[in-house]
Amino acid sequence: MSRPRTLLLTGLTGVALFQLTLTAAYAQQPAAGRSGREVYETICVTCHGPDGRGGVNPAIESIVKPPDFTDCGFAAREPDRGFLAVAHQGGPARGFSPLMAPWGTMFTEEELSRAIGHIRTFCTDRRWPRGELNLPRPLVTAKAFPEDEAVVSTSAQSGHILTKVHYERRFGPLNQLEVIVPIASVDAAPGRSSGLGDVALEYKRTLAHSLARGNIFSLTGELVLPTGSRTRGLGKGYAVLEPFATFGQVLPANGFLQMQAGFALPLERGHDNEVFWRAAVGASLESGRFGRLWSPMIEVLAARPLVSGARIEWDLVPGTQVTLNARQHVRLAGGLRLPVTEASQRRKSVIVYLLWDWYEGGFFQGW
């Protein structure tokens, strides 16, 4: 038998024996009043260590390294629900190693939640927004939470298909850089034209966040570069600066509200400035116990050129996001953009995106 397999069996056997020992011992002790630290030191400390850094179980760590709970870059971005799923049902519940044992048969959710509360004390840098504030991504409205993601989004209407590749990278607790590369395909004389559109660069800064209030606020500056051919219908032919603010609010019953407001400011004379505002409201519904998340939502979009007599253009975007895998770091969303004003002149469009939170692991991991 190979050494890795031997170590794996040794580790699993050790965990199983440890569970049986705890079952007998813990059943004789009252659960009421037991603190999160006491629960943690009863079961978690064996693999994760007294300070949350691991380094106490060489046999298991030769197979899989436990996370460092003092690393705020990891711990803060994880919502309590994710930790609870793993603690309650074991590592495979979120696509992680089976060496993370399920404790749901030995401890109540309240007890495990207390242990998670103790784990939260290992991250001491409160600048990091908590994962509960990382709300589902709408189809159009921008988010306030800083991300490490790759997103491919496509909008299609008669004669026009636009695919955007988003690469988002977080820097520190509050900052994010994003690059957006669009590929457009349009009907244009004398035939169809396809190619690179106008590339955009973004910098986002989170200015305020509160887990107690359930909200987060950020400012973003986006620069759209004239990289697409204007004569071929692939770009505007001039640069545009788009500063905007974003706000996210957790609502009761797993609901959420996200808002965005800003300006589109062409950096070339002869083009109108524009103000826009957007909002998305929805809720996340869990399929089964710690299962797939469905997040139906509806967005209201508005834009108005900053010229005398201009009218507001209103759109509605009903859509749904769904998690595709156990780890929930690969998600799919789709919906329709429906013009409300001048509906007979403006086209409807279909919008879909595929999201991969690459910080959480490879695209094919955690299924």
C-alpha positions as CSV (number, residue, x, y, z in Angstrom):
1,M,0.0,0.0,0.0
2,S,1.4,3.4,-0.9
3,R,2.5,5.8,1.8
4,P,-0.2,8.5,1.0
5,R,-3.0,5.9,1.2
6,T,-1.6,4.5,4.4
7,L,-1.5,8.0,5.9
8,L,-5.0,8.7,4.7
9,L,-6.4,5.5,6.3
10,T,-4.4,6.2,9.5
11,G,-5.9,9.7,9.6
12,L,-9.4,8.6,8.9
13,T,-9.1,5.8,11.5
14,G,-7.8,8.3,14.1
15,V,-10.6,10.7,13.4
16,A,-13.2,7.9,13.7
17,L,-11.8,6.7,17.0
18,F,-11.6,10.3,18.3
19,Q,-15.3,10.7,17.4
20,L,-16.3,7.6,19.2
21,T,-14.4,8.6,22.3
22,L,-16.0,12.1,22.3
23,T,-19.4,10.6,21.7
24,A,-19.2,8.7,24.9
25,A,-17.6,11.5,26.9
26,Y,-19.7,14.3,25.6
27,A,-23.0,12.5,26.0
28,Q,-22.4,12.6,29.8
29,Q,-21.9,16.3,29.9
30,P,-24.7,19.0,29.7
31,A,-24.6,21.1,26.5
32,A,-26.3,24.1,28.0
33,G,-23.9,27.0,28.7
34,R,-21.0,25.4,27.0
35,S,-18.9,28.2,25.4
36,G,-17.6,28.3,21.9
37,R,-14.1,28.1,23.2
38,E,-15.0,24.9,25.2
39,V,-16.5,23.3,22.1
40,Y,-13.5,24.3,20.0
41,E,-11.1,22.9,22.5
42,T,-13.1,19.7,22.7
43,I,-13.0,18.8,19.0
44,C,-11.3,21.4,16.8
45,V,-8.0,21.8,18.6
46,T,-6.8,18.3,17.7
47,C,-6.3,19.3,14.1
48,H,-6.5,23.1,14.0
49,G,-4.4,23.8,17.1
50,P,-5.1,26.0,20.1
51,D,-4.4,29.2,18.2
52,G,-6.1,28.2,14.9
53,R,-2.9,27.8,13.0
54,G,-2.7,24.0,12.8
55,G,0.7,22.4,13.1
56,V,-0.4,19.8,15.7
57,N,-1.3,16.7,13.6
58,P,1.6,15.8,11.3
59,A,-0.1,12.6,10.0
60,I,-3.1,14.5,8.7
61,E,-1.1,17.6,7.6
62,S,1.0,15.4,5.4
63,I,-2.1,14.7,3.4
64,V,-4.1,18.0,3.7
65,K,-3.1,21.2,5.4
66,P,-5.8,22.7,7.5
67,P,-6.6,26.4,7.0
68,D,-5.0,29.1,9.1
69,F,-7.8,30.8,11.0
70,T,-5.6,33.7,11.9
71,D,-5.3,34.5,8.2
72,C,-7.9,37.2,7.8
73,G,-7.7,37.0,4.0
74,F,-9.1,33.5,4.3
75,A,-11.2,33.6,7.5
76,A,-13.0,36.9,7.1
77,R,-14.3,36.3,3.6
78,E,-15.9,33.0,4.6
79,P,-19.5,33.4,5.9
80,D,-20.6,31.6,9.0
81,R,-22.9,29.4,6.9
82,G,-20.0,28.0,5.0
83,F,-18.1,27.1,8.2
84,L,-21.2,25.6,9.7
85,A,-21.9,23.4,6.7
86,V,-18.4,21.9,7.0
87,A,-18.5,21.6,10.8
88,H,-22.0,20.0,10.7
89,Q,-21.6,17.6,7.7
90,G,-17.9,17.3,7.2
91,G,-15.5,18.4,4.5
92,P,-17.2,16.8,1.5
93,A,-20.3,19.0,2.2
94,R,-18.3,21.9,0.6
95,G,-16.0,19.8,-1.6
96,F,-13.1,19.6,0.9
97,S,-11.2,16.6,2.4
98,P,-13.1,13.8,4.2
99,L,-10.5,14.2,6.9
100,M,-12.6,17.1,8.1
101,A,-15.1,15.0,10.2
102,P,-18.9,15.7,10.4
103,W,-19.9,16.8,14.0
104,G,-23.6,17.3,13.4
105,T,-24.6,14.1,15.1
106,M,-22.6,15.0,18.3
107,F,-23.2,18.7,18.6
108,T,-26.2,21.0,17.9
109,E,-26.0,23.7,15.3
110,E,-26.0,26.2,18.2
111,E,-23.0,24.6,19.8
112,L,-21.1,24.5,16.5
113,S,-22.1,28.1,15.9
114,R,-20.5,29.0,19.2
115,A,-17.3,27.2,18.1
116,I,-17.3,29.2,14.9
117,G,-17.7,32.4,17.0
118,H,-14.5,31.4,18.8
119,I,-12.8,30.8,15.5
120,R,-13.7,34.3,14.5
121,T,-11.5,35.7,17.3
122,F,-8.4,34.3,15.7
123,C,-8.6,37.0,12.9
124,T,-7.8,40.3,14.8
125,D,-7.8,42.7,11.8
126,R,-11.3,44.2,11.7
127,R,-10.7,46.0,8.4
128,W,-11.6,42.9,6.5
129,P,-15.3,42.9,5.5
130,R,-17.1,39.7,6.5
131,G,-18.3,37.1,4.0
132,E,-21.9,37.6,5.0
133,L,-21.7,41.0,3.2
134,N,-20.6,39.3,-0.1
135,L,-24.1,39.3,-1.6
136,P,-25.0,37.5,-4.8
137,R,-23.8,39.2,-8.0
138,P,-26.6,40.9,-10.0
139,L,-26.5,40.7,-13.8
140,V,-25.9,44.5,-14.3
141,T,-25.7,46.3,-10.9
142,A,-22.2,46.4,-9.5
143,K,-21.3,45.0,-6.1
144,A,-19.6,46.8,-3.1
145,F,-17.7,43.7,-1.8
146,P,-14.1,43.3,-3.0
147,E,-13.6,40.1,-4.9
148,D,-11.1,37.5,-6.3
149,E,-13.2,36.3,-9.2
150,A,-13.2,35.6,-12.9
151,V,-16.6,36.2,-14.7
152,V,-17.6,35.6,-18.3
153,S,-20.8,37.5,-19.1
154,T,-22.7,37.6,-22.4
155,S,-25.6,39.9,-23.4
156,A,-27.4,39.1,-26.7
157,Q,-30.0,41.0,-28.6
158,S,-31.0,41.1,-32.3
159,G,-27.9,41.7,-34.3
160,H,-25.6,42.3,-31.4
161,I,-23.7,39.9,-29.0
162,L,-21.3,41.2,-26.4
163,T,-19.2,39.0,-24.2
164,K,-17.1,40.4,-21.4
165,V,-14.3,38.7,-19.5
166,H,-13.9,40.1,-16.0
167,Y,-10.8,39.5,-14.0
168,E,-11.1,40.8,-10.4
169,R,-8.2,40.7,-7.9
170,R,-8.4,41.8,-4.3
171,F,-5.5,43.7,-2.7
172,G,-5.5,43.8,1.1
173,P,-8.8,44.0,3.0
174,L,-10.4,46.9,1.2
175,N,-9.1,47.2,-2.4
176,Q,-9.9,45.5,-5.7
177,L,-8.6,45.9,-9.3
178,E,-10.6,44.7,-12.2
179,V,-9.9,44.4,-15.9
180,I,-12.9,44.0,-18.3
181,V,-12.1,42.7,-21.8
182,P,-15.1,42.8,-24.2
183,I,-15.5,40.8,-27.4
184,A,-18.3,42.1,-29.6
185,S,-20.1,40.8,-32.6
186,V,-22.5,43.1,-34.5
187,D,-24.4,43.4,-37.7
188,A,-22.7,46.1,-39.8
189,A,-22.5,46.9,-43.4
190,P,-21.4,45.2,-45.6
191,G,-21.6,42.2,-43.2
192,R,-21.1,41.0,-39.6
193,S,-18.2,42.5,-37.7
194,S,-16.5,40.8,-34.7
195,G,-13.5,41.7,-32.5
196,L,-12.2,43.5,-29.4
197,G,-14.4,46.1,-27.8
198,D,-13.6,48.9,-25.4
199,V,-11.4,47.5,-22.6
200,A,-12.2,48.9,-19.1
201,L,-10.0,49.2,-16.0
202,E,-11.4,49.6,-12.5
203,Y,-10.2,50.4,-9.0
204,K,-12.6,49.7,-6.1
205,R,-12.1,50.9,-2.5
206,T,-14.4,49.8,0.4
207,L,-15.0,52.8,2.6
208,A,-17.3,51.4,5.3
209,H,-18.7,48.0,6.3
210,S,-20.6,46.7,9.4
211,L,-21.6,43.1,10.1
212,A,-23.9,44.3,12.9
213,R,-25.8,46.6,10.5
214,G,-25.4,44.2,7.6
215,N,-24.1,46.7,5.1
216,I,-21.1,47.7,3.0
217,F,-20.2,50.8,1.0
218,S,-17.6,51.3,-1.7
219,L,-16.4,53.8,-4.3
220,T,-15.1,52.7,-7.7
221,G,-13.4,54.5,-10.6
222,E,-13.7,52.9,-14.1
223,L,-11.8,54.0,-17.2
224,V,-13.2,52.7,-20.5
225,L,-10.5,52.8,-23.2
226,P,-11.2,53.3,-26.9
227,T,-9.7,50.0,-27.9
228,G,-12.6,48.9,-30.1
229,S,-13.0,50.0,-33.7
230,R,-15.6,52.7,-34.0
231,T,-15.9,52.3,-37.8
232,R,-16.7,48.6,-37.4
233,G,-19.2,49.2,-34.6
234,L,-17.1,47.6,-31.9
235,G,-16.4,50.6,-29.8
236,K,-17.3,54.3,-29.1
237,G,-14.0,55.7,-30.4
238,Y,-13.3,57.8,-27.2
239,A,-12.4,57.2,-23.6
240,V,-15.1,57.4,-20.8
241,L,-14.5,57.9,-17.1
242,E,-17.2,56.3,-14.9
243,P,-17.0,57.0,-11.1
244,F,-19.7,55.3,-9.1
245,A,-20.7,54.3,-5.6
246,T,-22.0,50.9,-4.6
247,F,-23.9,49.9,-1.5
248,G,-25.0,46.4,-0.2
249,Q,-27.5,45.7,2.5
250,V,-28.5,42.4,4.1
251,L,-32.2,42.0,4.5
252,P,-34.3,39.7,6.7
253,A,-35.1,36.2,5.5
254,N,-31.8,35.9,3.5
255,G,-32.8,38.9,1.4
256,F,-30.4,41.5,0.0
257,L,-30.4,44.9,-1.6
258,Q,-27.7,46.3,-3.8
259,M,-27.4,49.8,-5.2
260,Q,-25.1,51.6,-7.6
261,A,-25.1,55.2,-8.7
262,G,-22.6,57.2,-10.8
263,F,-21.7,59.1,-13.9
264,A,-20.4,58.4,-17.4
265,L,-18.1,61.2,-18.4
266,P,-16.7,61.1,-22.0
267,L,-13.1,62.4,-22.2
268,E,-13.8,63.9,-25.6
269,R,-15.8,67.0,-26.4
270,G,-19.1,66.6,-28.3
271,H,-20.5,63.8,-26.2
272,D,-23.0,64.0,-23.4
273,N,-22.3,63.2,-19.8
274,E,-24.7,60.8,-18.3
275,V,-25.9,59.9,-14.8
276,F,-27.1,56.4,-14.0
277,W,-28.5,54.6,-11.0
278,R,-29.3,50.9,-10.4
279,A,-30.7,48.7,-7.7
280,A,-31.1,44.9,-7.2
281,V,-33.3,43.2,-4.6
282,G,-33.6,39.5,-4.1
283,A,-33.2,36.6,-1.7
284,S,-31.1,33.4,-1.4
285,L,-33.0,30.1,-1.1
286,E,-31.3,27.0,0.1
287,S,-32.1,23.7,-1.6
288,G,-31.9,21.0,1.1
289,R,-29.7,21.2,4.2
290,F,-26.6,23.3,3.4
291,G,-27.4,22.6,-0.3
292,R,-27.5,24.5,-3.6
293,L,-28.3,28.3,-3.4
294,W,-30.9,29.9,-5.7
295,S,-30.9,33.7,-5.7
296,P,-33.8,35.1,-7.7
297,M,-33.6,38.9,-8.0
298,I,-34.9,41.8,-9.9
299,E,-33.0,44.9,-11.0
300,V,-34.2,48.4,-11.8
301,L,-31.9,50.3,-14.1
302,A,-32.1,54.0,-14.9
303,A,-29.9,56.4,-17.0
304,R,-30.3,60.0,-18.1
305,P,-28.1,62.2,-20.3
306,L,-27.2,65.4,-18.5
307,V,-28.7,67.7,-21.2
308,S,-31.8,69.8,-21.0
309,G,-35.0,68.0,-21.9
310,A,-33.5,64.5,-21.8
311,R,-35.7,61.7,-20.5
312,I,-34.8,58.9,-18.1
313,E,-34.5,55.5,-19.7
314,W,-35.8,52.7,-17.4
315,D,-35.2,49.0,-17.6
316,L,-36.2,46.0,-15.6
317,V,-33.9,42.9,-15.3
318,P,-35.5,39.8,-13.7
319,G,-32.9,37.1,-13.2
320,T,-31.6,34.2,-11.0
321,Q,-28.2,33.1,-9.8
322,V,-27.5,29.5,-8.8
323,T,-24.5,27.7,-7.3
324,L,-23.3,24.9,-9.5
325,N,-21.0,22.9,-7.2
326,A,-20.7,21.9,-3.5
327,R,-18.0,24.5,-2.7
328,Q,-20.4,27.1,-4.2
329,H,-17.5,29.0,-5.8
330,V,-18.8,28.4,-9.3
331,R,-22.1,30.0,-10.1
332,L,-24.3,30.6,-13.1
333,A,-26.8,33.4,-13.6
334,G,-29.2,34.5,-16.3
335,G,-32.1,36.9,-17.0
336,L,-33.7,39.3,-19.4
337,R,-33.2,43.1,-19.7
338,L,-36.6,44.6,-20.6
339,P,-37.0,48.2,-21.6
340,V,-39.7,50.0,-19.8
341,T,-39.6,53.4,-21.5
342,E,-39.7,53.6,-25.3
343,A,-40.1,49.8,-25.3
344,S,-41.2,49.7,-28.9
345,Q,-37.9,51.3,-30.0
346,R,-35.4,49.7,-27.7
347,R,-34.4,46.1,-27.8
348,K,-34.8,43.4,-25.2
349,S,-31.7,41.4,-24.4
350,V,-30.7,38.1,-22.8
351,I,-27.9,38.3,-20.2
352,V,-26.0,35.3,-18.7
353,Y,-22.8,34.9,-16.8
354,L,-20.5,32.2,-15.4
355,L,-18.7,33.1,-12.2
356,W,-15.6,31.5,-10.7
357,D,-14.3,32.6,-7.3
358,W,-10.7,31.5,-8.0
359,Y,-9.5,32.2,-4.5
360,E,-11.7,29.3,-3.2
361,G,-9.9,26.8,-5.5
362,G,-9.6,25.6,-9.1
363,F,-12.6,25.7,-11.4
364,F,-12.9,21.8,-11.3
365,Q,-12.4,21.5,-7.5
366,G,-15.2,21.1,-5.0
367,W,-17.8,19.5,-7.2
